[in-house]
Amino acid sequence: MKATSISRKKRLMRMLIATFVLCNLLIIRVGFIQFVQGSELKAKAYAQQTLNRKINPKRGTIFDATGKVKLAVSASVETVSVNPTNISKVDKERVARALADIFSLDYETVLKKVSKNSSIETITKRVDKEETDKLRIWMEENNITKGINIDEDSKRYYPYSTLASNIIGFTGSDNQGLDGIESRYDDILKGSPGKILKMADATGGNMEKEGENYESPTNGDDLILSIDMTVQSIAEKYLTEACIDNQCTDGGNVIIMNPKTGDILALASYPSYDLNSPYTINDNELQETWDALGSAEKSRALQQMWRNKAISDTYEPGSTFKLVTASSAIEQGIVTDIDKVSFACTGSINIAGTRIKCWRYYRPHGSESLRMALMNSCNPVFIGLRTTNRSRSIL
């Protein structure tokens, strides 16, 4: 009896020890899951139970100085995405085939996205509603009710194509400003995205209690430039004619300002490029060899085409500074009558042993008034004025 009782006590003790050890292991495991893996598992559970789709806002409109002419607008389009885990294995190939055919995409690339083990994959961005309507019809005919999303989106469009292209700039694939005004004022124009948050069960269906939460996007603010479309178009027209007629291989620039306010009314550059197709090179010679160029050469050529030389390159003041010299001469009384013939152009002038020519040194202007000298952009006259003005300042 005693031996049997001792044996039972041992077994009971062993069971208690084993139970104690198992309980402690269970507590340790629960603690590890809760405190060590808790954040990670929570994030995974949220990803599995929710479908979060971003809704892009419309970028603000860019107007000319009148506030009526739209230089850059956003048109309503749609973006197509899929939830691969919510598309059954038997449907993946036909879904991929339909998406590839409707949107003219590579089938293998689409199939790879549809077959991924992820919550959401973008198939194509900013397509016209006519195309997405074809997808809607196909989904209805094939009884595909989940796994494919069609969301509202916006596409940047430039009504005047090449007008003020080097000023306005363009946007990228995600509607972000990449160059010009679009880039400089991106924070103002871009707005804030919205989202569609849907709680889903294991099969991708809606959870009745949670449903779908829609947060509408906040569209970007509009922007009014000082550029006047009429003045800009006239400046570009005559600049293009002048550059072609004079074979200006480095192009040209024209800046027109309001002298009372300093507002830039036109800032024309030649050559320009099509804002609706900013990656199409505008050089005919380069177009012929474009496919043979390396990526670095293509990048340099595009950067050169997009460059706004009027504000990015450095130029000597040149003859434009003659306005300042003439104004100073009148203000200080060196010239009292701008129409009086008081100067003579002999084709050049010597300053400190250096001969500086007039642009028309081969046929000098001869006798001139200040007004005529300004009209003729005559170097000797204005060099003489600057010398006289400097002597008077010293005295």
VENKA-V953931 format. One record per pair of residues at least 6 apart in sequence whose C-alpha atoms are under 7 Angstrom apart, sorted by sequence separation. I is the first residue (numbers start at 0). J is the second residue. D is the distance in Angstrom with one decimal. If there is no record, write none. Layout:
# VENKA-V953931
i = [I	I]
j = [J	J]
d = [D	D]
This chain:
# VENKA-V953931
i = [62	63	99	138	170	171	176	199	200	256	257	280	328	329	348	349	62	63	99	169	170	198	199	256	257	347	348	61	62	112	169	198	242	255	256	347	348	372	60	61	169	176	242	255	272	347	61	96	99	168	175	255	346	347	60	61	95	168	170	198	254	255	346	60	167	168	169	198	254	109	166	167	168	197	198	253	254	346	347	95	165	166	167	197	253	346	58	95	196	197	252	253	346	57	195	196	252	346	195	196	251	252	346	92	95	195	251	345	194	195	234	250	344	194	250	344	345	357	193	194	280	344	357	91	193	343	344	357	91	193	278	343	192	342	343	191	192	342	191	340	341	342	125	190	191	340	341	125	190	340	101	125	190	339	83	189	190	239	338	83	188	234	238	337	338	348	81	83	84	187	188	235	337	338	347	83	84	101	187	188	231	234	235	337	83	84	230	231	83	230	231	344	82	83	231	344	82	225	226	227	81	82	225	226	227	342	80	81	225	226	80	81	80	79	80	79	79	78	79	78	77	78	77	78	76	77	76	77	76	77	76	328	252	324	318	85	86	321	328	85	324	83	82	81	82	81	80	81	50	80	79	80	79	162	78	79	77	78	77	78	77	78	76	77	76	75	76	75	76	74	75	73	74	73	74	73	74	72	73	72	71	72	71	70	71	70	70	54	57	54	55	56	54	55	165	163	169	165	164	164	164	161	164	161	161	160	161	160	160	85	157	85	157	156	59	58	59	58	58	56	56	56	55	54	55	53	54	53	54	165	53	165	166	52	53	165	51	52	51	52	51	50	51	49	50	49	50	49	48	49	48	48	66	59	64	56	58	59	61	62	63	64	55	56	57	58	59	60	61	62	63	64	54	56	57	59	60	61	62	63	64	65	59	63	64	63	63]
j = [68	69	105	144	176	177	182	205	206	262	263	286	334	335	354	355	69	70	106	176	177	205	206	263	264	354	355	69	70	120	177	206	250	263	264	355	356	380	69	70	178	185	251	264	281	356	71	106	109	178	185	265	356	357	71	72	106	179	181	209	265	266	357	72	179	180	181	210	266	122	179	180	181	210	211	266	267	359	360	109	179	180	181	211	267	360	73	110	211	212	267	268	361	73	211	212	268	362	212	213	268	269	363	110	113	213	269	363	213	214	253	269	363	214	270	364	365	377	214	215	301	365	378	113	215	365	366	379	114	216	301	366	216	366	367	216	217	367	217	366	367	368	152	217	218	367	368	153	218	368	130	154	219	368	113	219	220	269	368	114	219	265	269	368	369	379	113	115	116	219	220	267	369	370	379	116	117	134	220	221	264	267	268	370	117	118	264	265	118	265	266	379	118	119	267	380	119	262	263	264	119	120	263	264	265	380	119	120	264	265	120	121	121	121	122	122	123	123	124	124	124	125	125	126	125	126	126	127	127	128	128	384	309	381	376	145	146	381	388	146	385	146	146	146	147	147	147	148	118	148	148	149	149	232	149	150	149	150	150	151	151	152	151	152	152	152	153	153	154	153	154	153	154	154	155	155	156	155	156	156	156	157	157	157	158	158	159	150	153	151	152	153	152	153	268	267	274	271	271	272	273	271	274	272	273	273	274	274	275	202	274	203	275	275	188	188	189	189	190	190	191	192	192	192	193	192	193	193	194	305	194	306	307	194	195	307	194	195	195	196	196	196	197	196	197	197	198	198	198	199	199	200	223	218	223	216	218	219	221	222	223	224	216	217	218	219	220	221	222	223	224	225	216	218	219	221	222	223	224	225	226	227	222	226	227	227	228]
d = [5.5	6.6	5.9	7.0	4.3	6.2	4.0	4.7	6.1	5.5	6.5	6.5	5.8	6.2	5.6	6.2	4.6	6.6	5.2	6.1	5.2	6.1	5.4	4.5	6.7	6.5	5.4	5.9	5.5	6.3	5.9	5.8	6.4	6.0	5.4	5.5	6.5	6.7	6.8	5.5	5.6	5.5	6.6	5.5	6.1	4.1	5.0	6.1	6.6	4.5	7.0	5.0	6.0	5.4	5.6	6.8	6.5	4.0	6.6	6.0	5.7	6.5	5.2	4.9	5.0	5.9	5.9	6.1	4.6	6.9	5.3	4.8	5.6	6.1	6.6	5.7	6.4	6.6	6.3	5.5	6.6	6.2	6.1	4.3	5.0	3.9	6.1	5.0	5.8	6.1	5.5	6.6	6.7	6.0	7.0	5.0	4.6	6.9	5.8	6.3	5.9	6.4	4.6	6.6	6.5	4.6	5.2	5.3	6.0	6.3	6.8	5.1	5.7	5.2	6.0	5.3	6.1	6.0	5.1	6.7	6.7	4.6	5.0	6.3	4.7	5.0	6.3	6.2	6.8	3.8	7.0	4.2	4.6	5.7	5.7	5.8	6.4	5.2	5.0	6.4	6.4	6.1	6.1	5.5	6.5	5.0	5.6	6.4	4.7	4.0	6.9	6.0	3.7	5.1	5.0	4.8	7.0	6.2	5.2	6.0	4.5	7.0	7.0	6.1	6.4	5.6	6.8	6.0	6.2	6.2	5.2	5.3	4.9	5.9	6.0	6.5	6.5	7.0	5.7	6.5	7.0	6.2	7.0	5.5	6.2	6.4	6.6	4.5	6.4	6.0	6.7	6.2	5.3	6.5	6.5	6.7	4.5	6.0	6.1	5.3	5.6	6.4	5.8	4.4	6.4	6.5	6.8	5.3	5.7	5.3	5.5	6.5	4.2	6.3	5.1	5.6	5.4	6.0	6.4	4.4	6.8	5.2	5.0	6.4	5.2	5.4	5.5	6.4	5.1	6.5	6.2	6.9	5.9	6.9	6.5	6.7	5.2	6.7	6.7	4.9	6.6	6.5	4.7	5.3	6.4	4.5	6.1	5.8	6.9	5.1	5.7	6.6	4.8	6.8	5.8	6.5	6.5	5.3	5.5	6.3	4.5	6.0	6.2	4.7	5.1	6.1	5.1	4.7	6.3	5.5	6.5	5.8	5.2	5.3	6.4	4.5	6.8	5.9	5.9	5.4	5.9	6.4	4.7	6.0	6.8	6.3	6.7	6.9	5.6	6.6	5.4	7.0	6.6	6.9	6.9	6.5	6.2	6.8	6.2	6.3	7.0	6.1	6.0	5.3	4.6	5.0	6.0	5.3	6.1	6.1	6.4	5.1	6.1	6.4	4.7	5.1	6.7	4.8	6.3	6.0	6.1	5.2	4.8	5.6	6.5	6.6	4.7	5.9	5.0	6.0	4.3	6.6	6.9	5.4	6.5	5.2	6.7	5.1	5.7	6.6	4.6	5.8	6.5	6.7	5.1	5.5	6.5	4.5	5.7	5.6	5.1	6.2	6.1	6.7	6.0	5.1	6.1	4.4	5.9	6.1	5.7	5.2	6.6	5.9	4.9	4.7	4.6	4.7	4.8	4.7	5.1	4.6	6.4	4.9	6.2	4.3	6.3	5.9	6.2	6.5	5.3	6.9	6.9	5.4	5.1	5.5	6.0]
